[in-house]
Structures are given as structure tokens and as C-alpha cells.
Amino acid sequence: MDVHADPLPVLRTRTSEKWTAFGPDVLPLFVAEMDYPLAPPVARAIIERVEASDTGYVHGPGPMPSAFAGFAERTWGWRLDEAGIRTTTDVSVAIVETLRRAVRPGDGVVIMPPVYPPFADLVAEAGAQRVDVPLVDRDGTPAVDLDGLERALAAGARAVLLCHPHNPVGVVHPPATLRRIAELAREHGATVVSDEIHGPLVHERGTFTPFLDVSDDAREVGVCVTAASKGWNVAGTKCALMVGQSERAVALLDGMPEEVGFRTSILGLNASIAAFRDGDEWLVGALAAIDANRRLLADLLAEHLPAVRYRVPDATYLAWLDFRDAGWGDDPAERALAAGVALVPGRAFGAEGRGHARLNLACSPDVLTEAVHRLTRA
């Protein structure tokens, strides 16, 4: 099905952060939230629960395990054991609660900047210490520094917080890299928490391999945390999944307090079940719209801002823009905002993000074009 962004006057009636943080003269291309209407099956699922006044507490994950397992097999060929699936409120909570049981207070947790800004805060919330192993450039593609990771684990880090696909650079980590991460983690007695929230948003079918599906080592050391929230734009409904595929991982999930599961929203649970079970057609349409925009952005920048470097992302609807050759300073998002375009400052993703900014592509082509024109005038 065709998926198109809502018109700006409709979008400005939304009350989410994206549409209330700035005034009507600003194009908000910062927070990871789509401008597309909800997938019809997802909207129906929420409306049906509201019409039934079914807004109480959840009682377990219900049909979520089978819905997600079906989606995973259809999309990635991943056949997983549904008995290892749990739910909670969002991926951030899933990360914190998993780390709390995987490491001791003060242990090191590896993150790979530039990376999703809350990762550092989530490590601290879990009582651990962040250990930065920045991505490296490999023939123009950001990649995991496996040698750096090995040194960090040998020095005592006891967990790896993996972003797969990686936000903000839009890289899908290849299976060989994932297998090596798993080998290193098992060798050093570490746990890998793989945040795969952007997994449904991969642009070339067959290029994404879930971490837990790459090897026996990965299943032994890993926990996958994911959600329908990015793929179907339902972050505000509050439901995420935690997946373990080994006795060790399932025991870790089962060691969490009951309250972790009760934090799941009943609206989010039903919305996510509908997304994973019946949302494929809408997702294909949304990916087609994002794909057109990621290529449009490349053309617009080449024509109007050739000094801004941009690698077309393999996944997500996020563009990582390098303004360093354009002379926009350490925080180009500040200058962009003065021009009426809200971007995420690159420095929020770590020191490696200086001179960069992140742009949200999940908007209309007209909005994207106007945003580049505003940046050009700046």
C-alpha cells in the first residue's frame, strides 16, 4: 500500500514532542517519529480496546510471542522459541533491567559512539560504567572496532550494549561481525544486549540478521530488546520485547521483578501485536516512502550543499549529516535551528558527533526539500 505523510496542518495538531517542542515556523526533523498516519490494523487495535473500555493492567504477553515470532520468521527467516519472549514498557527500560541483572555495580558496559544518546544514561541508571569503543571507518562505512572491543572486554567490561541497526549512522552490522562480538563476549564472560528496535526498518531485504540468530555463542550470551515502536510509529503506546534464546538468558529475564512486565501498556501490547501480525503491507509502503526520501536527500545535498557529507543509510529513517567541511562549527544543529529546521545535535551522540547532526527522513518530500532549502539559505 502507498504510505504518505500527513499534511503539515494535520501534523501540527499532534501533541507529541516532535510537534510541540518548537514553534510553527520550525520544521521538526529531530526526534525519531514518523509523519505518516498509523497503519490501519494498528489504529483499529487501539480503537477497539478503547471502545471496549479495555484500558486496565496487562495480564502477561498474550499472543505477542506468536505475533513477533511470525514476523521474525517472515521477515528475517529467524525461527525463535516463543517461550523466551517477555514484554515491558519500552526498550530503554528493557536495557536497564537487563543490565541490572547481567552486571554488578561499577562493571563496565561497552557502547559504540556515535550512538543513540540515552545509551550512556541507561548504563549509569543500571549502576554500571560506560566504556566507549567508538565505531571505526572501514572503506567509507562505519563499523564495529572489534580489536577495541576485545581490549575493553579483556580489561574487565562485562557487557556490550549493541545498537543493531546502528542509530544514527544507519549501518546494519554484518553476520561475521556479530559472530565475532558473540565469541568475544563468551570468551570474557560478558553479556550482549542487542537493541534491535530499528530492525524492521532495513531497506534491503535479507541484509539484517538478528544477533541471536548468528551463532550458538550469540544465543548463549545475548538478549535482544526490540519493539514495534519505530517500525510502526507507536512509541507513545509503551510496549517492548525482551527475547532470550538460551537457559542463561531466559533465567536472566525471569529474574526481573514482576513489575517489569506489568509496566507494559495494554494499548501498546495490542497495537504491537497488530503491527507484527497484520502490519507488513503498511511497513512495506512506509519503507518505500523512506527509501525515496533517503535518495532525494542525497540529490538535494549534492545540488545545494555539496560540502555536507551524507552516507545513504542502510536502515532506519535517520540521516547522519557531516557538516565539518561546510564550516558550520561543532554544533551545526544550532545554525540549522536558526534557519527554521530542528535537527539533533551530533554532540549528543558522543564526542565523535562533533560537527554532525541527525535528520529525520520520515516526512513528506516537500518538507524535506524545504528543509534543505532553508539550510542552504543559512
Secondary structure, 3 states (H helix, E strand, C coil): CCCCCCCHHHHCCCCCHHHHCCCCCCEECCCCCCCCCCCHHHHHHHHHHHHCCCCCECCCCCCHHHHHHHHHHHHHCCCCCHHHEEEECCHHHHHHHHHHHHCCCCCEEEECCCCCCHHHHHHHHCCCEEEECCCEEECCEEECCHHHHHHHHHCCCCEEEEECCECCCCECCCHHHHHHHHHHHHHCCCEEEEECCCHHHECCCCCCCCHHHCCHHHHHHEEEEECCCCCCCCHHHCCEEEECCCHHHHHHHHCCCHHHHHCCEHHHHHHHHHHHHHCHHHHHHHHHHHHHHHHHHHHHHHHHCCCCEECCCCECCEEEEECHHHCCCCCHHHHHHHCCEECEEHHHHCHHHCCEEEEECCCCHHHHHHHHHHHHHC
